[in-house]
Amino acid sequence: MKAYQLCAGLDSVIDMRIDQVYSSICTLVFDRLIAWSLPMLLNERISNLSDPLTGGFRNLI
């Protein structure tokens, strides 16, 4: 009985660690993706606003 309880406890600890590793990897990938793509998106948005061909600031006024 004790061996079964030990294995069950160890199994839950391993599951918990795997969940932590997966969430850490997902967070890291998501953070890197945002850090990589956000400047490009903002730069494109700002250039569209200030581009006279698209009428950027004229549309705002």
N, C-alpha and C positions, 0 to 999 in steps of 0.2 A: 504494500500500500504506500509506504513512504517513497519508494522508487517512482511510483506512478505520480505522486504529488510533486516530487522533485522535477520529473520530466515535464509535467504540465506547467509548473512555474517557470522552468527554463524556456519552454516553448513560448509562453506569453512574453517573457522578457525579450526573446529573439524577435518575435513579431513586432514588439514595440520599437526595438532598435531598427528593424527594417523599415518601419513606417517613418521613423525619424530621418533615416538616410534618404528615403525617397522624397520626403517633403523638403529636406535640405537641398537635394539635387534640383528639384522642381523650382524652388525659390531662387537658387543660384542661376539656373538657366533663364528664368523669367526676368530676373533683375538684369542679367547681361543683355537680354534681348531688348528690354526697354532702354537701357543705357546706350545700346548701339543704334536703335531706330529712332529714338525721340529727337536727338539733334537734327537728323535728316528731315523728319516730319516738320519740326518747328522751322527749320531753314526754308523748306519748300513753302510753308504757309506764309512766312514773313516775305519771301520773295514774290509770292502771288499778290500779297497786299500792296507792295510797293511798286509792282510792275504796271506801268501805264497802259500797256496793251490789254491787260485784263480788266482795266478800270478799277483797280483795287481801292484806292482811297476815295475816288469819286463816287463809288457805290455807297461808301459809308456816310458821305456828307449829304 
